[in-house]
């Protein structure tokens, strides 16, 4: 399936939280999904991978996301994750679990963003629409 095909955008819109603008920007920003061997590479490309300041066994600072990737895609996924936790019970449960673990609101939201990227990768690679459980 071609990366720029409207069918790809339609597939991505089947994921809760992903709309018309977000799906079009994802297709344009990512290009060909086959260049990423796994979803973690896509996470790193967007800039949501973890970066830890550490030397040996001592931790020198807090971990944070690298922000090395496309800031516009991060912005869109941040907004999509807000929508996703309101309309997808599975993601809402995941978000609440992270909050119960003591995570900050935005850290839990970043975890939802990463989960959305994994879904995007799977749907795009398989070429089948997302089905809720």
Beta strands, then each sheet from edge to edge (+ up, - down):
strand 1: 50-51
strand 2: 54-55
strand 3: 58-59
strand 4: 64-65
sheet 1: 1+ 4-
sheet 2: 2+ 3-
end
